[in-house]
Amino acid sequence: MSDHSEAPVAPVQAFEPPYYVAVFTALRTQDQSDYSETNARMEELVNDIPGYLGMDHAQTPGGLGITVGYFRDADALTEWRTNAEHRAAQKRGRADWYQNYTLHVAKVERSHGFVRA
């Protein structure tokens, strides 16, 4: 979903389950016109959804991007999925920005983390 060049280098914290994750894996096309601006707007929108917990993103040297969005409940995820601006961005992504992608949605039943002191 993002280039995340300014994002902190740390994973989203572990949350008390259950919660939901949306895992978006994509390979982008060469044409990325307006992608960064649209992505920034999507991040603004998702941050305003009650129940949105955060996002992790990684990109391989070969261009495969993986974004994991975390949501407290199915209602928060549905609100994001059905947001009109997000739907328009998805349509633009299929038309211009993505060679291919997959989306996996799962309910998290176990979660823990570690931070070195």
VEXDREN-2710 file (C-alpha; in Angstrom, 1 decimal):
% VEXDREN-2710
k/r/px/py/pz
1/MET/0.0/0.0/0.0
2/SER/2.9/2.4/0.6
3/ASP/6.5/3.2/0.0
4/HIS/6.8/4.0/3.8
5/SER/10.2/5.7/3.4
6/GLU/9.4/7.7/6.6
7/ALA/7.8/4.9/8.6
8/PRO/9.6/3.8/11.8
9/VAL/11.5/0.6/11.5
10/ALA/9.6/-1.4/14.0
11/PRO/6.7/-3.8/13.7
12/VAL/3.2/-2.9/14.9
13/GLN/2.9/-4.1/18.5
14/ALA/1.1/-7.3/19.5
15/PHE/-2.5/-6.8/20.5
16/GLU/-4.8/-8.8/22.7
17/PRO/-6.7/-11.2/20.4
18/PRO/-9.0/-11.6/18.7
19/TYR/-8.4/-9.0/16.0
20/TYR/-8.2/-9.1/12.2
21/VAL/-5.5/-8.7/9.7
22/ALA/-5.7/-7.9/6.0
23/VAL/-2.5/-9.0/4.2
24/PHE/-2.1/-7.3/0.8
25/THR/0.7/-8.6/-1.4
26/ALA/1.3/-6.9/-4.7
27/LEU/3.7/-6.5/-7.6
28/ARG/3.5/-3.0/-9.1
29/THR/3.6/-1.9/-12.7
30/GLN/6.0/0.6/-14.1
31/ASP/3.3/3.3/-14.2
32/GLN/3.2/4.7/-10.7
33/SER/1.8/8.2/-11.5
34/ASP/-0.2/9.6/-8.6
35/TYR/0.4/6.4/-6.5
36/SER/2.3/8.2/-3.7
37/GLU/-0.4/10.9/-3.3
38/THR/-3.2/8.4/-3.3
39/ASN/-1.4/6.1/-0.9
40/ALA/-0.9/9.1/1.5
41/ARG/-4.6/9.8/1.3
42/MET/-5.5/6.2/2.0
43/GLU/-3.3/6.2/5.1
44/GLU/-5.1/9.4/6.3
45/LEU/-8.5/7.7/5.8
46/VAL/-7.6/4.4/7.4
47/ASN/-6.2/6.2/10.5
48/ASP/-9.6/7.8/11.1
49/ILE/-11.4/4.4/11.3
50/PRO/-12.3/3.5/14.8
51/GLY/-10.7/0.1/15.4
52/TYR/-7.8/0.5/13.0
53/LEU/-4.7/-0.6/14.9
54/GLY/-1.8/0.0/12.5
55/MET/0.1/-1.2/9.5
56/ASP/3.3/-3.0/8.6
57/HIS/4.9/-2.9/5.2
58/ALA/7.8/-4.5/3.5
59/GLN/9.2/-4.5/0.0
60/THR/11.6/-7.0/-1.6
61/PRO/14.4/-5.9/-3.9
62/GLY/12.4/-7.6/-6.7
63/GLY/9.5/-5.3/-6.1
64/LEU/7.0/-7.5/-4.2
65/GLY/5.3/-5.4/-1.6
66/ILE/3.5/-6.8/1.4
67/THR/1.2/-4.6/3.6
68/VAL/-0.5/-5.9/6.7
69/GLY/-3.3/-3.9/8.2
70/TYR/-4.5/-4.6/11.7
71/PHE/-8.1/-4.0/12.8
72/ARG/-9.7/-4.5/16.2
73/ASP/-12.9/-6.1/14.8
74/ALA/-14.7/-7.1/11.6
75/ASP/-16.8/-3.9/11.6
76/ALA/-13.6/-1.8/11.4
77/LEU/-12.3/-3.9/8.5
78/THR/-15.7/-3.6/6.7
79/GLU/-15.7/0.1/7.1
80/TRP/-12.3/0.3/5.5
81/ARG/-13.3/-2.2/2.7
82/THR/-16.4/-0.2/1.8
83/ASN/-15.0/3.3/2.1
84/ALA/-15.8/5.1/-1.2
85/GLU/-12.4/6.7/-1.6
86/HIS/-10.7/3.4/-0.9
87/ARG/-12.9/1.7/-3.4
88/ALA/-11.9/4.3/-6.0
89/ALA/-8.2/3.8/-5.2
90/GLN/-8.6/0.0/-5.6
91/LYS/-10.2/0.5/-9.0
92/ARG/-7.3/2.8/-10.0
93/GLY/-4.8/0.2/-8.7
94/ARG/-6.3/-2.5/-10.9
95/ALA/-6.3/-0.2/-13.9
96/ASP/-2.8/1.3/-13.5
97/TRP/-0.6/0.5/-10.5
98/TYR/-0.7/-3.3/-9.9
99/GLN/0.6/-6.1/-12.2
100/ASN/-1.1/-8.5/-9.8
101/TYR/-2.0/-8.8/-6.1
102/THR/-3.6/-11.0/-3.5
103/LEU/-5.5/-10.1/-0.4
104/HIS/-5.8/-12.5/2.6
105/VAL/-8.0/-11.6/5.6
106/ALA/-7.7/-13.6/8.8
107/LYS/-8.8/-13.5/12.4
108/VAL/-5.8/-13.5/14.8
109/GLU/-6.2/-15.9/17.7
110/ARG/-2.7/-15.6/19.2
111/SER/-0.3/-12.7/19.3
112/HIS/2.8/-11.8/21.2
113/GLY/5.9/-9.7/20.8
114/PHE/9.4/-9.0/22.0
115/VAL/11.4/-5.9/22.5
116/ARG/15.1/-6.0/23.4
117/ALA/15.8/-3.9/26.5
END
